[in-house]
């Protein structure tokens, strides 16, 4: 770089950077999500940000969105070190684009150290090489849970997912939302029953998954481009538009499974859906929080059974705010045995961005500090430090102002950061072990004995 050239220190496109008020909101939401996850017995793990490319591309997953080129190339003077470690420059690596495929590799690596069913949560950063735009990021935090078993996994784990989603979003208090539930076997079974060829079903599912985004006309056009007849396209559209109450939809599905040809897989999907819905109800999720939506397909190849998408009512343009489903073979591709799993994911960075923009959430104060001990006499700093420590030991977050400024300026500084209380101690107050406590929200100022200060602050904070 030539002398005098300016360094471009702007944030790389698609990589978010938070102000303190935004980061505090993220941490607040993470804490809510973590508490709910742990209340259902999920335990935390962490997987590397970087995986072998062949792992990430297992099952044909999102090759277009992988960020490539992560390779531990060492300089020539450290070549021997690289050779000794067993690393080779030709090993293809990439940043993980989700947490489900890395989970499968993690289980394969630690199979003998884990107990099953294995219920884990992760709240890590993932990376996608997609076009950065408003609400879409190349780096973002996902909050995932999955339960994985060996050979068999109860459908009641599928039923728990809507209960967990409900608890999280009710605790966040973002308004009315709807968890839309379907089963991939219902879709694939229906496609078979109307004569769709086996090799066309995957494409049909991907096209159906775009209905909400692209509309009915475009879906019909795309189906016919795949060689689906106009009559079959009509039947598919009519099928995925079946609506009504949960019981109405289940009744219509049972009727179809009894009257269409080759409905073995359709019937199995309906039976699984009935089991999941019964479990959701038994877990206390109210009927206004979930529905059966036959257009929900989840485009990823590895989903095989129950699938979910969650929509914020009145803000449907935000898209799904939590999604997931059941998979039977994802872990097995690494181990060669059946290991079914089910999970959900909240793209928290995207969600926060969308909810802030829509005015559904607000950022928190820039600091968690509740009290500022102001500095009006430098000689009293030992007293200020002692009072600050006493408040902290009582569980109160405190800033001690080490710089002497006019009192009004210190009040302004506290108010700008969202600090509610200022403790004022001059020589007269110190002599009689008293302080003045000023509430910057109300403007009220009261005298308080130092021995009662922590108790008074706590009383006023509640």
C-alpha positions as CSV (number, residue, x, y, z in Angstrom):
1,X,0.0,0.0,0.0
2,X,1.4,3.4,-1.0
3,X,2.0,6.0,1.7
4,X,-1.1,8.1,2.1
5,X,-3.5,5.6,0.6
6,X,-6.7,5.2,2.7
7,X,-7.6,1.8,4.1
8,X,-11.2,0.8,3.2
9,X,-12.5,-0.2,6.7
10,X,-16.2,-0.6,5.7
11,X,-17.9,-3.9,6.7
12,X,-17.7,-6.6,4.0
13,X,-20.9,-7.0,2.1
14,X,-23.3,-9.4,3.8
15,X,-21.4,-9.6,7.1
16,X,-23.4,-7.9,9.9
17,X,-22.0,-5.7,12.6
18,X,-24.0,-4.8,15.7
19,X,-24.1,-1.7,17.8
20,X,-24.3,-2.4,21.6
21,X,-28.1,-1.9,21.7
22,X,-28.5,-4.5,18.9
23,X,-26.0,-7.0,20.4
24,X,-27.8,-6.7,23.7
25,X,-31.1,-7.6,22.0
26,X,-29.5,-10.6,20.3
27,X,-28.1,-11.8,23.7
28,X,-31.5,-11.3,25.3
29,X,-33.2,-13.4,22.7
30,X,-30.5,-16.0,22.8
31,X,-31.0,-16.4,26.5
32,X,-34.8,-16.9,26.0
33,X,-34.2,-19.5,23.3
34,X,-31.5,-21.3,25.4
35,X,-33.8,-21.5,28.4
36,X,-36.6,-23.1,26.4
37,X,-34.3,-25.5,24.6
38,X,-32.8,-26.6,27.9
39,X,-36.2,-27.0,29.5
40,X,-36.9,-29.8,27.0
41,X,-33.6,-31.5,27.8
42,X,-31.4,-30.3,24.9
43,X,-27.7,-30.0,25.6
44,X,-25.2,-27.6,23.9
45,X,-22.5,-28.6,21.5
46,X,-20.2,-26.7,19.1
47,X,-18.9,-27.8,15.7
48,X,-16.1,-26.2,13.6
49,X,-16.9,-23.3,11.4
50,X,-15.0,-25.1,8.7
51,X,-15.8,-28.6,7.4
52,X,-14.5,-30.8,4.6
53,X,-16.3,-29.9,1.4
54,X,-17.3,-33.5,0.8
55,X,-19.1,-33.5,4.2
56,X,-21.0,-30.3,3.3
57,X,-22.0,-31.6,-0.1
58,X,-23.3,-34.9,1.2
59,X,-26.9,-35.6,0.0
60,X,-26.5,-32.8,-2.7
61,X,-26.9,-29.9,-0.3
62,X,-26.8,-26.3,-1.4
63,X,-23.5,-26.4,-3.4
64,X,-24.3,-23.0,-4.9
65,X,-24.3,-21.4,-1.5
66,X,-21.1,-22.8,0.0
67,X,-18.2,-20.4,0.7
68,X,-15.2,-22.2,-0.6
69,X,-11.4,-21.9,-0.4
70,X,-10.7,-22.4,3.3
71,X,-7.3,-24.1,3.1
72,X,-4.6,-24.1,5.8
73,X,-1.7,-23.2,3.4
74,X,1.5,-22.5,5.3
75,X,4.4,-20.5,4.1
76,X,7.5,-22.4,2.7
77,X,9.5,-22.1,5.9
78,X,6.7,-24.0,7.7
79,X,6.2,-26.7,5.0
80,X,7.6,-29.4,7.2
81,X,5.2,-28.5,9.9
82,X,2.2,-28.9,7.6
83,X,3.5,-32.2,6.3
84,X,4.0,-33.5,9.8
85,X,0.5,-32.6,10.8
86,X,-1.0,-34.6,7.9
87,X,-2.7,-31.6,6.3
88,X,-2.5,-31.3,2.6
89,X,-3.1,-28.2,0.6
90,X,-5.4,-30.1,-1.8
91,X,-7.9,-31.0,0.9
92,X,-11.0,-29.0,0.0
93,X,-12.7,-27.2,2.9
94,X,-15.5,-24.7,3.2
95,X,-17.5,-22.8,5.8
96,X,-20.6,-24.5,7.1
97,X,-23.8,-23.2,5.5
98,X,-26.1,-24.8,8.1
99,X,-25.8,-26.9,11.3
100,X,-27.7,-30.1,10.3
101,X,-25.1,-31.6,8.0
102,X,-22.2,-30.8,10.4
103,X,-24.3,-32.4,13.2
104,X,-24.4,-35.6,11.2
105,X,-20.6,-35.5,10.9
106,X,-20.3,-34.7,14.6
107,X,-22.4,-37.7,15.5
108,X,-20.4,-39.9,13.2
109,X,-17.1,-38.7,14.8
110,X,-18.4,-39.1,18.4
111,X,-20.7,-42.0,18.1
112,X,-19.3,-44.0,21.0
113,X,-19.2,-41.0,23.3
114,X,-22.9,-40.0,23.0
115,X,-26.1,-41.4,24.4
116,X,-29.2,-41.8,22.2
117,X,-31.7,-40.3,21.5
118,X,-29.2,-37.5,21.4
119,X,-30.8,-34.1,21.8
120,X,-28.6,-31.1,21.1
121,X,-28.8,-27.4,20.6
122,X,-26.4,-25.0,18.8
123,X,-26.5,-21.3,18.5
124,X,-23.6,-20.8,16.1
125,X,-22.7,-18.6,13.2
126,X,-23.1,-20.1,9.7
127,X,-22.0,-18.8,6.3
128,X,-23.7,-18.7,2.9
129,X,-22.2,-17.5,-0.4
130,X,-25.4,-15.9,-1.6
131,X,-26.1,-12.4,-2.9
132,X,-26.2,-10.0,0.1
133,X,-29.3,-7.8,0.3
134,X,-31.7,-6.4,2.8
135,X,-32.4,-9.1,5.4
136,X,-30.1,-11.6,3.7
137,X,-26.6,-12.2,5.1
138,X,-23.5,-14.2,4.2
139,X,-22.8,-14.6,7.9
140,X,-25.6,-15.1,10.4
141,X,-26.4,-16.9,13.6
142,X,-28.7,-19.9,13.7
143,X,-30.4,-21.4,16.7
144,X,-30.9,-25.1,16.1
145,X,-32.2,-28.1,18.0
146,X,-32.2,-31.7,16.7
147,X,-32.9,-35.1,18.3
148,X,-31.2,-38.1,16.6
149,X,-31.8,-41.7,17.5
150,X,-30.4,-45.1,16.4
151,X,-32.8,-47.1,14.3
152,X,-36.1,-45.6,15.6
153,X,-37.2,-42.2,16.8
154,X,-40.7,-41.6,18.3
155,X,-43.0,-39.2,16.4
156,X,-43.6,-37.5,19.8
157,X,-40.2,-35.8,19.3
158,X,-41.8,-34.3,16.1
159,X,-44.7,-33.2,18.3
160,X,-42.4,-31.4,20.7
161,X,-41.1,-29.1,18.1
162,X,-44.3,-26.9,17.7
163,X,-44.5,-26.8,21.5
164,X,-40.9,-25.4,21.7
165,X,-41.5,-22.9,18.9
166,X,-44.7,-21.7,20.6
167,X,-42.9,-21.2,24.0
168,X,-40.1,-19.3,22.4
169,X,-42.2,-16.9,20.3
170,X,-44.7,-16.3,23.1
171,X,-41.8,-15.4,25.4
172,X,-40.3,-13.0,22.9
173,X,-43.8,-11.5,22.5
174,X,-43.7,-10.8,18.8
175,X,-47.4,-11.1,18.2
176,X,-49.6,-13.8,16.6
177,X,-47.8,-16.6,14.6
178,X,-48.8,-19.8,13.0
179,X,-46.9,-23.0,12.8
180,X,-47.7,-24.7,9.5
181,X,-47.2,-28.5,9.6
182,X,-47.1,-31.1,6.8
183,X,-45.5,-34.5,6.1
184,X,-43.3,-35.1,3.0
185,X,-44.8,-38.7,2.8
186,X,-48.2,-37.1,2.3
187,X,-46.9,-35.1,-0.7
188,X,-44.8,-37.9,-2.2
189,X,-47.7,-40.4,-1.7
190,X,-50.2,-38.2,-3.4
191,X,-47.9,-37.5,-6.3
192,X,-47.5,-41.3,-6.8
193,X,-51.2,-41.8,-6.6
194,X,-51.9,-39.4,-9.5
195,X,-49.3,-41.1,-11.6
196,X,-46.2,-38.8,-11.1
197,X,-43.1,-40.8,-12.0
198,X,-40.6,-41.6,-9.2
199,X,-37.8,-39.6,-10.9
200,X,-40.1,-36.5,-11.1
201,X,-41.2,-36.4,-7.5
202,X,-38.2,-34.5,-6.1
203,X,-38.6,-31.8,-8.7
204,X,-42.3,-31.6,-8.0
205,X,-41.7,-31.1,-4.3
206,X,-39.2,-28.3,-5.0
207,X,-41.7,-26.6,-7.3
208,X,-44.6,-26.9,-4.8
209,X,-42.4,-25.4,-2.2
210,X,-42.4,-22.1,-4.2
211,X,-46.2,-21.7,-4.3
212,X,-46.3,-19.0,-1.7
213,X,-43.4,-17.1,-3.2
214,X,-44.2,-17.4,-6.9
215,X,-48.0,-18.1,-7.1
216,X,-50.2,-20.7,-8.5
217,X,-49.8,-19.8,-12.2
218,X,-46.0,-20.0,-12.1
219,X,-46.1,-23.3,-10.2
220,X,-48.4,-24.8,-12.9
221,X,-46.0,-23.6,-15.6
222,X,-43.0,-25.1,-13.8
223,X,-44.8,-28.4,-13.2
224,X,-45.7,-28.6,-16.9
225,X,-42.0,-27.8,-17.8
226,X,-41.1,-30.9,-15.8
227,X,-43.3,-33.0,-18.0
228,X,-46.3,-33.0,-15.6
229,X,-49.6,-33.0,-17.5
230,X,-52.1,-30.2,-17.2
231,X,-54.5,-32.5,-15.5
232,X,-51.9,-33.7,-13.0
233,X,-50.8,-30.1,-12.3
234,X,-54.5,-29.2,-11.6
235,X,-54.8,-32.2,-9.2
236,X,-51.6,-31.2,-7.4
237,X,-52.7,-27.6,-7.0
238,X,-56.1,-28.6,-5.8
239,X,-54.5,-31.0,-3.3
240,X,-52.0,-28.5,-1.8
241,X,-54.8,-25.9,-1.5
242,X,-56.9,-28.2,0.8
243,X,-57.6,-26.1,3.9
244,X,-59.9,-25.9,6.9
245,X,-59.4,-26.9,10.5
246,X,-56.8,-29.5,11.4
247,X,-59.5,-32.1,11.8
248,X,-61.1,-31.1,8.5
249,X,-57.8,-31.5,6.6
250,X,-57.1,-34.8,8.3
251,X,-60.6,-36.1,7.3
252,X,-60.1,-35.0,3.7
253,X,-56.7,-36.7,3.6
254,X,-58.1,-40.0,5.0
255,X,-60.9,-39.8,2.4
256,X,-58.3,-39.4,-0.4
257,X,-56.1,-42.2,0.9
258,X,-59.1,-44.6,0.8
259,X,-60.2,-43.6,-2.7
260,X,-57.1,-43.1,-4.8
261,X,-54.8,-45.8,-6.2
262,X,-51.4,-46.7,-4.8
263,X,-51.9,-44.8,-1.5
264,X,-49.7,-46.8,0.8
265,X,-47.2,-44.0,1.3
266,X,-50.0,-41.4,1.4
267,X,-51.7,-43.4,4.2
268,X,-48.5,-43.7,6.1
269,X,-47.9,-40.0,5.9
270,X,-51.4,-39.2,7.1
271,X,-51.0,-41.6,10.0
272,X,-47.8,-39.9,11.0
273,X,-49.4,-36.5,10.7
274,X,-52.3,-37.6,13.0
275,X,-49.8,-38.9,15.6
276,X,-47.9,-35.6,15.6
277,X,-51.0,-33.5,15.8
278,X,-52.3,-35.5,18.7
279,X,-49.0,-35.0,20.5
280,X,-49.0,-31.3,19.8
281,X,-52.4,-31.0,21.3
282,X,-51.4,-33.1,24.4
283,X,-48.5,-30.7,24.9
284,X,-50.9,-27.9,25.3
285,X,-50.3,-26.0,22.1
286,X,-53.6,-24.1,21.3
287,X,-55.4,-24.6,18.0
288,X,-54.7,-20.9,17.0
289,X,-51.0,-21.6,16.9
290,X,-50.8,-24.4,14.4
291,X,-52.4,-25.8,11.2
292,X,-51.9,-28.4,8.5
293,X,-50.6,-26.7,5.3
294,X,-50.1,-29.2,2.4
295,X,-48.1,-26.6,0.5
296,X,-45.2,-26.8,3.0
297,X,-42.6,-29.0,1.4
298,X,-39.1,-27.8,2.6
299,X,-36.9,-27.9,-0.4
300,X,-33.9,-29.6,1.1
301,X,-33.4,-33.2,-0.1
302,X,-32.9,-34.7,3.3
303,X,-36.4,-34.2,4.8
304,X,-38.5,-37.3,4.7
305,X,-41.4,-36.9,7.1
306,X,-42.8,-34.1,9.3
307,X,-41.9,-30.6,8.1
308,X,-42.6,-27.2,9.7
309,X,-42.7,-23.5,8.8
310,X,-43.7,-20.7,11.1
311,X,-45.3,-17.5,9.8
312,X,-45.8,-14.2,11.7
313,X,-49.5,-13.3,11.1
314,X,-49.9,-9.9,9.5
315,X,-46.3,-9.9,8.4
316,X,-46.3,-12.9,6.0
317,X,-43.9,-11.1,3.7
318,X,-41.2,-11.7,6.3
319,X,-41.2,-15.4,5.3
320,X,-40.7,-18.3,7.6
321,X,-39.3,-17.3,11.0
322,X,-38.6,-20.9,12.1
323,X,-38.5,-24.1,10.1
324,X,-37.4,-27.7,10.1
325,X,-38.4,-31.3,9.8
326,X,-37.6,-35.0,10.1
327,X,-34.9,-36.8,8.2
328,X,-34.2,-40.5,8.1
329,X,-30.9,-40.9,6.2
330,X,-28.8,-37.9,6.7
331,X,-26.6,-39.3,9.5
332,X,-26.6,-42.7,7.9
333,X,-24.6,-41.4,4.9
334,X,-21.6,-41.2,7.2
335,X,-22.2,-44.3,9.2
336,X,-24.1,-46.7,7.0
337,X,-26.9,-47.2,9.5
338,X,-30.4,-45.8,10.0
339,X,-30.3,-42.8,12.4
340,X,-33.5,-40.8,12.1
341,X,-33.7,-37.3,13.4
342,X,-35.9,-34.3,13.7
343,X,-35.1,-30.6,14.3
344,X,-35.9,-27.0,13.8
345,X,-33.9,-23.8,13.1
346,X,-34.3,-20.1,13.9
347,X,-32.2,-17.9,11.7
348,X,-31.8,-15.4,14.5
349,X,-29.7,-12.7,12.7
350,X,-32.2,-12.6,9.8
351,X,-35.1,-12.6,12.2
352,X,-33.8,-9.7,14.3
353,X,-33.1,-7.7,11.2
354,X,-36.6,-8.2,9.8
355,X,-38.4,-7.7,13.2
356,X,-36.5,-4.5,13.9
357,X,-37.3,-3.1,10.4
358,X,-41.0,-4.0,10.9
359,X,-41.1,-2.3,14.3
360,X,-42.1,-5.6,16.0
361,X,-39.0,-5.6,18.2
362,X,-37.0,-2.7,19.6
363,X,-33.3,-2.6,20.5
364,X,-32.4,-2.5,24.2
365,X,-30.5,0.2,26.0
366,X,-26.9,0.5,24.8
367,X,-25.6,-0.7,28.2
368,X,-26.8,-3.2,30.8
369,X,-25.7,-0.7,33.5
370,X,-28.5,0.3,35.9
371,X,-26.6,2.8,38.1
372,X,-23.9,5.4,37.5
373,X,-21.9,6.6,40.6
374,X,-21.1,10.1,39.6
375,X,-17.8,11.9,40.3
376,X,-18.1,15.4,41.9
377,X,-15.1,15.4,44.2
378,X,-11.9,13.6,43.2
379,X,-10.9,13.1,46.9
380,X,-14.0,11.0,47.4
381,X,-13.0,8.4,44.8
382,X,-12.3,5.7,47.5
383,X,-15.9,6.2,48.7
384,X,-17.2,6.0,45.1
385,X,-15.3,2.7,44.5
386,X,-16.6,1.2,47.8
387,X,-20.2,2.2,47.1
388,X,-19.9,0.8,43.5
389,X,-18.6,-2.5,44.8
390,X,-21.3,-2.8,47.4
391,X,-24.0,-2.3,44.7
392,X,-22.3,-4.9,42.4
393,X,-22.2,-7.4,45.3
394,X,-26.0,-6.9,45.6
395,X,-26.4,-7.9,42.0
396,X,-26.7,-4.3,40.5
397,X,-24.8,-3.3,37.3
398,X,-22.8,-0.2,38.0
399,X,-20.5,2.3,36.2
400,X,-18.2,4.4,38.3
401,X,-17.4,7.7,36.6
402,X,-13.7,8.1,37.0
403,X,-13.6,11.5,35.1
404,X,-14.7,14.6,37.0
405,X,-17.1,16.7,34.9
406,X,-20.0,19.1,35.5
407,X,-22.9,17.2,37.1
408,X,-25.2,18.0,34.3
409,X,-22.8,16.5,31.8
410,X,-22.6,13.2,33.8
411,X,-26.4,13.0,33.9
412,X,-26.5,13.5,30.1
413,X,-23.9,10.7,29.7
414,X,-25.9,8.3,31.8
415,X,-29.2,9.2,30.1
416,X,-27.6,8.7,26.6
417,X,-26.6,5.2,27.6
418,X,-30.0,4.3,29.1
419,X,-28.8,4.2,32.7
420,X,-31.7,4.9,34.9
421,X,-30.1,5.9,38.3
422,X,-27.3,8.2,39.3
423,X,-25.8,8.1,42.8
424,X,-24.5,11.5,44.0
425,X,-22.2,11.7,47.0
426,X,-20.5,15.0,48.0
427,X,-18.4,15.7,51.1
428,X,-21.5,16.5,53.1
429,X,-23.2,13.3,52.2
430,X,-20.1,11.3,52.7
431,X,-19.7,12.7,56.2
432,X,-23.1,11.4,57.3
433,X,-23.0,8.2,55.2
434,X,-25.7,9.3,52.9
435,X,-26.3,9.7,49.1
436,X,-28.7,11.3,46.7
437,X,-30.3,8.8,44.3
438,X,-31.6,10.4,41.1
439,X,-34.0,8.6,38.8
440,X,-33.3,10.0,35.3
441,X,-36.6,8.6,34.0
442,X,-38.8,10.5,36.4
443,X,-36.5,13.2,37.5
444,X,-37.2,12.3,41.2
445,X,-34.2,12.6,43.6
446,X,-34.2,11.2,47.1
447,X,-31.8,10.9,50.0
448,X,-30.8,7.4,51.0
449,X,-28.5,6.1,53.7
450,X,-25.5,4.3,52.1
451,X,-26.3,1.1,54.0
452,X,-29.8,1.1,52.4
453,X,-28.8,2.2,48.9
454,X,-28.7,-1.3,47.3
455,X,-32.1,-2.2,48.7
456,X,-33.6,1.2,47.5
457,X,-32.2,0.8,44.0
458,X,-33.6,-2.8,43.7
459,X,-37.0,-1.6,45.0
460,X,-37.2,1.1,42.3
461,X,-35.9,-1.2,39.5
462,X,-38.8,-3.7,40.0
